[in-house]
Amino acid sequence: MPTPKLIALDWGTTSARAYLMAEESEVIGQRSAPLGVLNVKDGDFEGALLELCGPWLMVRTETPILASGMIGSRQGWAEAPYVSCPAGMAELSAHLLPVEIARRRKLWIVPGVSITAPDGIPDVMRGEETQIFGALTFAERQQGSGLFVLPGTHSKWVRVVDGRIVWIRTFMTGELYSILVAHSILGKLIPTGEAPDADAFERGVNHAHNDPFGLSSLLFSARTLPLFDKLPATGIADYLSGLLIGHEIYTAERALNAIRPAFDGVTLVGETALVRNYQRALTLVGWSSTSAPAFPAASGLWRIAEKAGLLGERVEKSVSLA
């Protein structure tokens, strides 16, 4: 087996994924567990780390360990302060936060990225910045610029210019969908076990992209269309998903037009089913899109570790915490 050079951890809110890496594009081991920061009992993050990848830690005592995601939040192992935009790998690697673990070993945590809009409202992300720089290694390595969308509970839209993150916008699309399905009158109309309805999803996307009245008005159409037999009950869930994703795209498009001419395409980074839905929605409204290859978080962690000087026989280089 190739010599492991990095233990890379994508450590989120509900789950944690570990990658044993020999090179940037060579993942030689993978492990995952429902050990996200909210699931770690009594704050025993070191115990969770041992549970996740203990054998790697025991055998490879010199292999550096680098983690990104909510593990660096206030609810995580230790809070790694945000780096302000514009932020690239140089800024991230210069502000890694070390955490002491057993046998005088360190785990290094990648900071998140923050931005403050002209109106004084901040936006942030943790973990997505690492995935973006991993995706850049594949999608835009040559020009180092692009527009990225990371669908999820809190969907992120991110502009990268010359290898640095310069703009972030978060949409609570996934969380809103879950709340509406579980706790609203719309959810009560959705039958259990309904089959996917592509037509209903596309109808929702198109309606959201053309309606001038805003999200709260859009959502009520998921009530009135079934009421007048213009949408089957089995299509409500997909129609609602289309409304929310379509509204997200429409809103982001307006914001981007205010910054500079609209982008023609985006790189999507995320779970396969969600990425597929976003690709369908983007195509409907005239955007092109590509999806990042596998393991963007692992690749991004490798690049940050390399930039920080963590890769090698032994960790010699000190990393600034200023």
Residue pairs with C-beta under 8 A, 6 or more apart in sequence:
1 28
2 22
2 23
2 26
2 28
3 22
4 20
4 21
4 22
4 28
4 29
4 56
4 60
4 63
5 21
5 22
5 23
5 63
5 64
5 311
5 312
6 19
6 20
6 21
6 63
6 64
6 65
6 66
6 301
6 302
6 305
6 310
6 311
7 18
7 19
7 20
7 21
7 53
7 56
7 57
7 60
7 63
7 64
7 65
7 66
8 18
8 19
8 20
8 21
8 66
8 67
8 297
8 298
8 301
8 302
8 305
9 16
9 17
9 18
9 19
9 49
9 52
9 53
9 65
9 66
9 67
9 68
9 69
9 71
9 107
9 301
10 16
10 17
10 18
10 19
10 67
10 68
10 69
10 127
10 130
10 131
10 297
10 298
10 301
11 17
11 35
11 36
11 37
11 67
11 68
11 69
11 70
11 71
11 76
11 127
12 36
12 37
12 69
12 70
12 71
12 127
13 36
13 37
13 38
13 69
13 70
14 34
14 36
14 38
14 39
15 32
15 33
15 34
15 35
15 36
16 32
16 33
16 35
16 36
16 48
16 52
16 71
17 30
17 31
17 32
17 297
18 29
18 30
18 31
18 32
18 52
18 53
18 56
19 27
19 29
19 30
19 295
19 297
19 298
19 301
20 27
20 28
20 29
20 30
20 53
20 56
21 27
21 28
21 298
21 301
21 302
22 28
23 302
24 137
24 299
24 302
24 303
24 306
25 299
27 295
27 298
29 56
31 52
31 53
32 52
33 48
33 51
33 52
35 48
35 51
35 52
36 70
37 45
37 70
37 71
37 73
37 75
37 76
37 77
38 75
40 47
40 48
45 71
45 76
45 77
46 101
46 102
49 57
49 65
49 101
49 107
50 57
56 63
57 65
57 105
61 103
61 105
62 313
62 314
62 315
64 106
64 108
64 305
64 310
64 311
64 315
65 101
65 105
65 106
65 107
65 108
66 96
66 107
66 108
66 109
66 110
66 301
66 304
66 305
66 310
67 107
67 108
67 109
67 110
67 301
68 109
68 110
68 126
68 127
68 129
68 130
68 297
68 300
68 301
68 304
69 126
69 127
69 130
69 297
70 76
70 126
70 127
71 77
71 109
72 78
72 79
72 80
72 97
72 109
72 110
72 111
72 112
72 126
73 79
73 112
73 126
76 109
77 99
77 107
77 109
78 97
78 99
78 109
79 97
80 95
80 96
80 97
80 109
80 110
80 111
80 112
81 95
81 97
81 111
82 111
82 112
82 113
82 114
82 124
83 91
83 92
83 95
83 111
83 112
83 113
83 114
84 113
84 114
84 115
84 116
85 113
85 114
85 115
85 164
85 165
85 166
85 167
85 168
86 161
86 164
86 165
86 166
87 113
87 129
87 164
87 165
88 133
88 162
88 163
88 164
88 165
89 133
89 163
89 303
89 304
89 307
90 307
91 164
92 110
92 111
92 113
92 129
92 130
92 133
92 304
92 307
93 304
93 305
93 307
93 308
93 319
94 308
94 319
94 320
94 322
95 111
95 319
95 320
95 321
95 322
96 108
96 109
96 110
96 111
96 304
96 308
96 319
96 321
97 108
97 109
97 111
97 321
98 106
98 107
98 108
98 109
98 319
98 321
99 106
99 107
99 108
99 109
100 106
101 107
106 315
108 305
108 308
108 310
108 319
110 129
110 130
110 301
110 304
112 124
112 125
112 126
112 127
112 129
113 124
113 125
113 129
113 165
113 168
114 122
114 123
114 124
114 168
115 122
115 123
115 124
115 167
115 168
116 122
116 123
117 123
123 168
123 169
123 170
124 168
124 170
125 156
125 158
125 168
125 170
127 297
128 150
128 156
128 158
128 269
129 158
129 165
129 300
130 296
130 297
130 300
130 301
130 304
131 150
131 269
131 292
131 296
131 297
131 300
132 148
132 150
132 158
132 160
132 165
132 269
132 296
132 300
133 299
133 300
133 303
133 304
134 292
134 295
134 296
134 297
134 298
134 299
134 300
134 301
134 302
134 303
135 148
135 267
135 269
135 292
135 293
135 296
135 299
135 300
136 144
136 146
136 160
136 163
137 299
137 300
137 303
138 292
138 293
138 296
138 299
139 146
139 267
139 290
139 292
140 146
140 160
140 267
144 160
144 161
144 162
144 163
145 160
145 161
145 162
145 163
146 159
146 160
146 263
146 266
146 267
147 157
147 158
147 159
147 160
147 256
147 263
147 265
147 266
147 267
148 156
148 157
148 158
148 159
148 160
148 266
148 267
148 268
148 269
149 155
149 156
149 157
149 158
149 252
149 266
149 267
149 268
149 269
149 278
149 289
150 156
150 158
150 268
150 269
150 270
151 173
151 174
151 245
151 268
151 270
151 271
151 274
151 275
151 277
151 278
152 174
152 270
152 271
152 274
153 172
153 174
153 175
153 178
154 170
154 171
154 172
154 173
154 174
154 175
155 170
155 171
155 172
155 173
155 174
155 248
156 168
156 169
156 170
156 171
157 167
157 168
157 169
157 170
157 171
157 252
158 165
158 167
158 168
158 169
159 165
159 166
159 167
159 256
159 259
160 166
167 259
169 252
169 255
171 248
171 251
171 252
173 244
173 245
173 248
174 274
176 244
177 240
177 241
177 244
180 186
180 187
180 219
180 240
181 187
181 190
181 237
181 240
185 223
186 219
186 222
186 223
186 236
186 240
189 222
189 223
189 226
189 233
189 236
190 233
190 236
190 237
191 233
191 234
194 233
194 234
194 235
194 237
195 234
196 238
197 232
197 234
197 235
197 237
197 238
197 239
198 238
198 280
199 235
200 231
200 232
200 235
200 236
200 238
200 239
200 242
201 238
201 239
201 241
201 242
201 277
201 280
201 281
202 242
202 280
202 284
203 231
203 239
203 242
204 222
204 238
204 239
204 240
204 241
204 242
204 243
204 244
204 245
204 246
205 242
205 243
205 245
205 246
205 249
205 280
205 281
205 284
205 285
206 242
206 246
206 284
206 285
207 218
207 221
207 242
207 243
207 246
208 218
208 242
208 243
208 244
208 245
208 246
208 247
208 249
208 250
209 246
209 247
209 249
209 250
209 284
209 285
211 217
211 218
215 243
215 244
215 247
218 243
218 247
219 240
219 243
221 243
222 231
222 236
222 239
222 240
222 243
225 231
225 239
226 232
226 233
226 236
231 239
241 277
242 281
245 277
245 278
245 281
246 281
246 284
246 285
249 281
249 282
249 285
249 287
250 285
253 262
253 285
256 262
256 263
263 287
264 287
264 288
265 287
265 288
265 289
265 290
266 282
266 287
266 288
266 289
266 290
267 289
267 290
267 291
267 292
268 275
268 278
268 279
268 289
268 290
268 291
268 292
269 275
269 291
269 292
269 296
270 278
275 291
278 289
279 289
279 291
282 288
282 289
283 289
302 311
305 311
308 317
308 319
309 316
309 317
309 319
310 317
310 319
